[in-house]
Amino acid sequence: MQVLFDDGEYRELQQAARRQGLTLAEWVRQALRAARRTQPGDGADHKLAVVRAAAAHAFPTADIDAMLAEIERGYAS
């Protein structure tokens, strides 16, 4: 990743890192991790929509023992 800053801003970032006893690279990594943690995840509405979409499908199903037997027969052939 490459991020470009003007000279003044770059110096300010270096100083901020030095004040914390960090390299600029480590300071940036920590700042980005902190920013990522504050970002909201998918909301409940999105999760419910996914579950509803999955539940709308009518996939063929069978008794678990019958399904496992079919799988084993497929391996044997």
Z-matrix of the N, CA and C atoms (Angstrom, degrees):
N
C 1 1.438
C 2 1.522 1 107.37
N 3 1.269 2 114.84 1 139.48
C 4 1.463 3 119.80 2 176.39
C 5 1.520 4 108.00 3 -127.99
N 6 1.327 5 115.27 4 129.41
C 7 1.459 6 121.07 5 178.47
C 8 1.523 7 107.24 6 -125.66
N 9 1.300 8 116.33 7 128.37
C 10 1.458 9 120.93 8 -177.26
C 11 1.525 10 110.84 9 -103.15
N 12 1.329 11 115.61 10 134.84
C 13 1.457 12 122.44 11 176.79
C 14 1.522 13 108.33 12 -128.34
N 15 1.315 14 116.89 13 153.55
C 16 1.458 15 117.57 14 172.57
C 17 1.528 16 107.74 15 -72.16
N 18 1.317 17 116.71 16 164.00
C 19 1.471 18 121.58 17 -172.98
C 20 1.526 19 112.85 18 -56.60
N 21 1.325 20 117.03 19 -43.33
C 22 1.455 21 120.07 20 -178.20
C 23 1.520 22 112.16 21 -63.98
N 24 1.307 23 115.94 22 -44.95
C 25 1.461 24 119.81 23 -179.47
C 26 1.531 25 110.53 24 -66.48
N 27 1.320 26 116.66 25 -38.72
C 28 1.463 27 120.96 26 178.39
C 29 1.529 28 110.62 27 -60.29
N 30 1.322 29 116.78 28 -44.85
C 31 1.473 30 120.62 29 178.50
C 32 1.524 31 111.28 30 -62.11
N 33 1.321 32 116.89 31 -40.63
C 34 1.463 33 120.43 32 178.35
C 35 1.529 34 110.97 33 -63.23
N 36 1.313 35 116.72 34 -40.03
C 37 1.466 36 120.15 35 178.08
C 38 1.524 37 111.17 36 -66.49
N 39 1.317 38 116.52 37 -41.21
C 40 1.470 39 120.15 38 176.56
C 41 1.531 40 110.70 39 -59.89
N 42 1.311 41 116.09 40 -43.29
C 43 1.464 42 120.18 41 -179.68
C 44 1.530 43 110.89 42 -64.43
N 45 1.306 44 116.78 43 -41.37
C 46 1.469 45 120.82 44 178.23
C 47 1.528 46 109.90 45 -60.83
N 48 1.320 47 116.94 46 -41.72
C 49 1.462 48 120.99 47 178.93
C 50 1.531 49 110.73 48 -65.79
N 51 1.315 50 116.40 49 -44.56
C 52 1.471 51 120.55 50 -179.73
C 53 1.523 52 111.52 51 -61.09
N 54 1.322 53 116.78 52 -39.43
C 55 1.464 54 120.09 53 179.35
C 56 1.531 55 111.63 54 -59.40
N 57 1.305 56 116.56 55 -28.26
C 58 1.467 57 120.88 56 178.81
C 59 1.526 58 112.11 57 -97.23
N 60 1.326 59 116.29 58 3.51
C 61 1.462 60 120.46 59 179.32
C 62 1.519 61 113.35 60 71.12
N 63 1.335 62 116.07 61 30.03
C 64 1.466 63 121.09 62 -177.78
C 65 1.515 64 110.61 63 -118.83
N 66 1.326 65 114.96 64 156.61
C 67 1.460 66 118.41 65 167.88
C 68 1.519 67 107.37 66 -72.04
N 69 1.300 68 115.88 67 160.38
C 70 1.464 69 118.74 68 177.98
C 71 1.523 70 110.63 69 -61.60
N 72 1.329 71 117.20 70 -39.93
C 73 1.465 72 120.65 71 -179.84
C 74 1.533 73 110.96 72 -60.33
N 75 1.347 74 117.27 73 -45.47
C 76 1.461 75 120.19 74 -180.00
C 77 1.526 76 110.68 75 -67.71
N 78 1.314 77 117.01 76 -38.38
C 79 1.454 78 120.63 77 178.30
C 80 1.524 79 110.07 78 -60.11
N 81 1.338 80 116.29 79 -44.10
C 82 1.469 81 121.47 80 -179.97
C 83 1.526 82 109.92 81 -64.85
N 84 1.350 83 117.58 82 -44.26
C 85 1.467 84 119.84 83 178.91
C 86 1.526 85 110.89 84 -58.22
N 87 1.330 86 116.45 85 -46.13
C 88 1.459 87 119.87 86 -179.86
C 89 1.527 88 111.58 87 -63.87
N 90 1.316 89 116.57 88 -40.40
C 91 1.467 90 120.13 89 179.48
C 92 1.529 91 110.88 90 -64.15
N 93 1.326 92 116.72 91 -40.85
C 94 1.463 93 119.73 92 179.76
C 95 1.525 94 111.18 93 -69.08
N 96 1.326 95 117.58 94 -39.46
C 97 1.474 96 119.95 95 177.01
C 98 1.530 97 110.57 96 -62.19
N 99 1.322 98 116.10 97 -43.40
C 100 1.468 99 119.76 98 179.35
C 101 1.530 100 110.40 99 -62.85
N 102 1.311 101 116.95 100 -41.69
C 103 1.466 102 120.39 101 179.17
C 104 1.525 103 110.84 102 -64.23
N 105 1.329 104 116.78 103 -39.98
C 106 1.466 105 120.53 104 179.94
C 107 1.525 106 110.83 105 -64.21
N 108 1.333 107 117.75 106 -39.30
C 109 1.472 108 121.18 107 -179.80
C 110 1.523 109 111.89 108 -64.29
N 111 1.318 110 117.91 109 -27.64
C 112 1.461 111 120.37 110 -177.90
C 113 1.524 112 112.45 111 -85.08
N 114 1.334 113 117.34 112 -8.87
C 115 1.463 114 119.99 113 -179.77
C 116 1.517 115 109.47 114 -75.51
N 117 1.318 116 117.44 115 134.92
C 118 1.466 117 118.91 116 179.29
C 119 1.520 118 110.51 117 -69.57
N 120 1.327 119 115.92 118 147.42
C 121 1.463 120 121.16 119 174.51
C 122 1.511 121 109.37 120 -81.77
N 123 1.313 122 114.78 121 -170.13
C 124 1.462 123 118.62 122 175.44
C 125 1.518 124 108.76 123 -63.47
N 126 1.282 125 116.50 124 135.18
C 127 1.457 126 121.08 125 -178.48
C 128 1.517 127 112.54 126 -74.46
N 129 1.312 128 115.68 127 170.31
C 130 1.457 129 121.73 128 -179.51
C 131 1.529 130 111.08 129 -61.43
N 132 1.324 131 117.11 130 -35.67
C 133 1.470 132 119.68 131 179.93
C 134 1.524 133 111.23 132 -61.49
N 135 1.323 134 115.92 133 -42.40
C 136 1.467 135 119.94 134 179.41
C 137 1.530 136 110.37 135 -65.13
N 138 1.323 137 117.04 136 -44.64
C 139 1.465 138 120.95 137 -179.96
C 140 1.529 139 110.90 138 -61.83
N 141 1.331 140 116.85 139 -42.69
C 142 1.464 141 119.78 140 178.01
C 143 1.526 142 111.86 141 -64.11
N 144 1.311 143 116.96 142 -38.26
C 145 1.465 144 120.47 143 178.35
C 146 1.527 145 110.74 144 -63.05
N 147 1.306 146 117.24 145 -38.86
C 148 1.464 147 121.01 146 178.73
C 149 1.526 148 110.37 147 -65.95
N 150 1.324 149 116.70 148 -45.14
C 151 1.466 150 120.37 149 179.36
C 152 1.529 151 110.21 150 -63.25
N 153 1.326 152 116.49 151 -42.94
C 154 1.473 153 119.29 152 179.29
C 155 1.523 154 111.60 153 -63.38
N 156 1.317 155 117.49 154 -40.33
C 157 1.463 156 121.04 155 178.80
C 158 1.526 157 110.43 156 -63.97
N 159 1.316 158 117.29 157 -41.53
C 160 1.459 159 120.57 158 178.87
C 161 1.521 160 111.14 159 -66.04
N 162 1.328 161 116.81 160 -39.94
C 163 1.468 162 121.11 161 -178.32
C 164 1.520 163 111.82 162 -69.85
N 165 1.312 164 118.38 163 -20.00
C 166 1.463 165 121.54 164 -178.13
C 167 1.526 166 112.45 165 -75.12
N 168 1.328 167 117.57 166 -16.42
C 169 1.469 168 120.60 167 -179.19
C 170 1.524 169 110.35 168 -77.37
N 171 1.300 170 115.37 169 150.20
C 172 1.463 171 121.19 170 178.30
C 173 1.521 172 108.53 171 -118.35
N 174 1.298 173 116.75 172 75.16
C 175 1.455 174 121.06 173 -179.90
C 176 1.523 175 109.48 174 -77.76
N 177 1.332 176 116.51 175 147.67
C 178 1.471 177 117.90 176 177.53
C 179 1.531 178 109.89 177 -67.56
N 180 1.295 179 116.27 178 136.82
C 181 1.458 180 121.00 179 178.59
C 182 1.513 181 109.17 180 -133.85
N 183 1.303 182 114.94 181 165.47
C 184 1.467 183 121.00 182 177.48
C 185 1.512 184 107.57 183 -152.42
N 186 1.298 185 114.96 184 177.13
C 187 1.448 186 121.01 185 173.14
C 188 1.526 187 107.84 186 -58.89
N 189 1.325 188 117.95 187 140.21
C 190 1.456 189 121.39 188 -175.69
C 191 1.523 190 111.91 189 -58.62
N 192 1.336 191 117.98 190 -38.53
C 193 1.469 192 119.94 191 179.51
C 194 1.523 193 111.03 192 -65.46
N 195 1.347 194 116.90 193 -38.13
C 196 1.469 195 120.84 194 178.01
C 197 1.526 196 109.94 195 -66.38
N 198 1.322 197 116.74 196 -41.61
C 199 1.468 198 120.03 197 179.96
C 200 1.532 199 110.84 198 -63.93
N 201 1.328 200 116.74 199 -44.44
C 202 1.465 201 120.32 200 179.62
C 203 1.525 202 111.34 201 -63.43
N 204 1.333 203 116.37 202 -38.22
C 205 1.467 204 119.83 203 177.91
C 206 1.525 205 110.45 204 -64.29
N 207 1.332 206 117.47 205 -41.41
C 208 1.468 207 120.71 206 177.37
C 209 1.524 208 111.00 207 -61.89
N 210 1.317 209 116.34 208 -41.25
C 211 1.468 210 120.30 209 179.27
C 212 1.527 211 109.67 210 -62.75
N 213 1.331 212 116.90 211 -46.24
C 214 1.465 213 120.76 212 179.80
C 215 1.527 214 110.91 213 -61.32
N 216 1.330 215 117.45 214 -40.92
C 217 1.466 216 120.35 215 177.64
C 218 1.526 217 110.10 216 -62.19
N 219 1.305 218 116.75 217 -37.65
C 220 1.463 219 120.08 218 178.78
C 221 1.524 220 111.98 219 -65.50
N 222 1.323 221 117.29 220 -36.74
C 223 1.463 222 120.97 221 177.11
C 224 1.528 223 111.19 222 -66.58
N 225 1.328 224 115.81 223 -36.49
C 226 1.460 225 120.40 224 -175.45
C 227 1.518 226 112.11 225 -73.80
N 228 1.327 227 118.00 226 -24.66
C 229 1.465 228 118.41 227 -176.33
C 230 1.489 229 114.03 228 -88.17
